[in-house]
Amino acid sequence: MSSRITLDVGNPEGANSAYVLPESGVVVDPGPPTDEAWEQLCSGVEAAGLGVEHVAFVFVTHWHADHAGLAPRLAEAADATVVMHETDAPLVADYGRERKRRVERDAQRLREWGVPSAVVEALQSGDRPSPIPDSLAVETVKDGESLAGLTAIHTPGHTLGHAAFVTNREIAETRDLFVGDLVLPTYTPNVGGGDTRLDDALATYLASLGRIREVAAAEGVETVAPGHGAPLALGERVDEIVAHHDERSRRTVAALATCIEENEADTATPWDVARTLFGELSGIHAKMGAGEAASHLEFLRNGGAVEQVGGSGGSATRYRVADAERAGVESAKWRG
């Protein structure tokens, strides 16, 4: 059975949760790349009965720095193997090159969402590299593959290569299911802005929620271990998250209609809708807010509630209301 380590280092998303499986020599999601987090991690690993030097594997659920940031340092200190899903692994294994590509990709997406050039340029210039090496040896796993007593479950949506990990029956009577940022106890993970590689991010995310619920039922797991906060009851929380997106879909259609009316226009961009939904946006919130609005608009387009207009030849994608009554219909089907 795993032990949870709370890494309380002022993360705006709340304290990170790292996990230790002492008998397997495994650490999951070691945390952000700060000295304070490193001290807390080492203390927690030792308290769980595993010396830091005896860590053999470092599993990382996704590439975001608050989860993967300490993986290189822990791997070096323990001569351990870092393990990630094959789709997210390059963003850590080849960090130097992939960060540059990510910043360029983010900027392109932001322009597609109608974010003003000044905001895009501020985001690009404000994107600081993490204090992790430009390259790192990472062992990759695919969906369903097992390593060190854990099986990977590909759960894209928050990132393209997000993975959950479940302990195999052979190593533990009490099963652990580590879900990273797929399911969190007090807020809903961002979709769209957190990884601009994703297309149709909300539909992808909802499908992953359905998948993890099926896996948990098959494995007899009711309580899961999230990347932030304490363990939580999966089924109840998934229903709450789906209900949140159900309501957000309806609000997005209303915001789209408001944008069009107030601007005396025929259409509106995801950026217009984001500012109506969330207010003034700057810094990282501009990226997350625009991405969230864009993911909902794309989801609503596929469900017939809105229509896409334009979005080719470098112009921003624009939308108009098609059938407001269909808002929320598609997301509601994912409720348990």
NORQUIPE-V511658 format. One record per backbone hydrogen bond with DSSP energy under -1.0 kcal/mol. NH is the residue of the N-H (numbers start at 0). CO is the residue of the C=O. E is the energy in kcal/mol with one decimal. If there is no record, write none. Layout:
# NORQUIPE-V511658
NH/CO/E
NH/CO/E
This chain:
# NORQUIPE-V511658
2/19/-2.3
4/17/-3.4
6/15/-2.8
8/6/-1.2
13/10/-2.4
15/6/-2.0
16/226/-2.5
17/4/-2.6
18/27/-1.9
19/2/-2.4
20/25/-2.8
23/20/-1.1
24/20/-1.1
25/20/-1.7
26/56/-2.2
27/18/-2.7
28/58/-3.1
30/66/-1.6
33/31/-2.0
37/33/-2.2
38/34/-2.3
39/35/-2.0
40/36/-2.8
41/37/-2.7
42/38/-2.2
43/39/-2.2
44/40/-2.7
45/41/-2.4
46/42/-2.4
47/43/-1.4
48/45/-1.7
49/44/-2.0
53/50/-2.1
54/51/-1.6
55/24/-2.8
56/24/-2.2
57/80/-3.0
58/26/-2.6
59/82/-2.4
66/63/-2.1
67/63/-2.6
68/64/-2.1
69/30/-2.4
70/67/-1.6
73/69/-2.6
74/70/-2.6
75/71/-2.2
76/72/-2.3
77/73/-2.1
78/74/-1.2
79/74/-1.6
80/55/-2.5
82/57/-3.0
83/138/-1.9
85/140/-2.1
88/84/-2.0
90/87/-1.3
91/88/-1.9
92/88/-3.4
93/89/-2.2
94/91/-1.1
95/133/-1.9
97/93/-2.7
98/94/-2.7
100/96/-1.8
101/97/-2.6
102/98/-2.5
103/99/-1.8
104/100/-2.6
105/101/-3.3
106/102/-2.0
107/103/-2.0
108/104/-2.4
109/105/-2.8
110/106/-2.0
111/107/-2.0
112/108/-1.8
113/110/-1.5
114/109/-2.5
119/115/-2.2
120/116/-3.0
121/117/-1.8
122/118/-2.1
123/119/-2.4
124/120/-2.6
125/121/-1.8
127/125/-1.0
131/129/-2.3
135/92/-2.3
138/81/-3.3
140/83/-1.9
143/151/-3.0
144/141/-2.1
146/149/-2.5
149/146/-1.9
150/165/-2.6
151/144/-2.7
152/163/-2.7
154/161/-2.6
156/158/-1.9
162/60/-2.4
163/152/-2.7
164/177/-2.1
165/150/-2.1
166/175/-2.4
167/148/-2.8
170/167/-1.4
177/164/-3.1
178/224/-2.3
181/178/-2.5
197/194/-1.5
203/199/-2.0
204/200/-2.6
205/201/-2.8
206/202/-2.1
207/203/-1.8
208/204/-2.1
209/205/-2.1
210/206/-2.3
211/207/-2.8
212/208/-1.8
213/209/-1.8
214/210/-2.5
215/211/-2.6
216/212/-2.0
217/213/-2.3
218/214/-2.2
220/215/-2.9
223/231/-2.5
224/176/-2.8
226/179/-3.3
228/14/-1.1
231/223/-1.9
233/221/-2.5
236/232/-1.7
237/233/-2.8
238/234/-2.0
239/235/-1.7
240/236/-2.4
241/237/-2.6
242/238/-2.3
243/239/-2.1
244/240/-2.2
245/241/-2.4
246/242/-2.4
247/243/-2.6
248/244/-2.2
249/245/-1.4
250/246/-2.3
251/247/-2.4
252/248/-1.9
253/249/-2.0
254/250/-2.7
255/251/-2.5
256/252/-2.3
257/253/-2.2
258/254/-2.7
259/255/-2.1
260/256/-2.2
261/257/-3.1
262/258/-2.2
264/259/-2.3
267/318/-1.8
270/112/-2.3
272/268/-2.1
273/269/-2.8
274/270/-2.2
275/271/-1.5
276/272/-2.5
277/273/-3.2
278/274/-1.7
284/281/-1.2
285/282/-1.4
287/283/-2.5
288/284/-2.8
289/285/-2.2
290/286/-2.3
291/287/-2.3
292/288/-2.3
293/289/-2.6
294/290/-2.4
295/291/-1.8
296/292/-2.5
297/293/-2.4
298/294/-1.9
299/295/-2.8
300/296/-2.2
301/297/-2.2
302/298/-1.3
303/300/-1.2
304/299/-2.3
306/319/-2.9
308/317/-3.7
314/311/-1.3
316/111/-3.0
317/308/-1.6
318/267/-2.5
319/306/-1.9
321/304/-2.8
322/304/-2.1
325/322/-2.0
326/323/-1.6
328/325/-1.8
331/327/-1.8
333/330/-1.8
334/331/-1.7
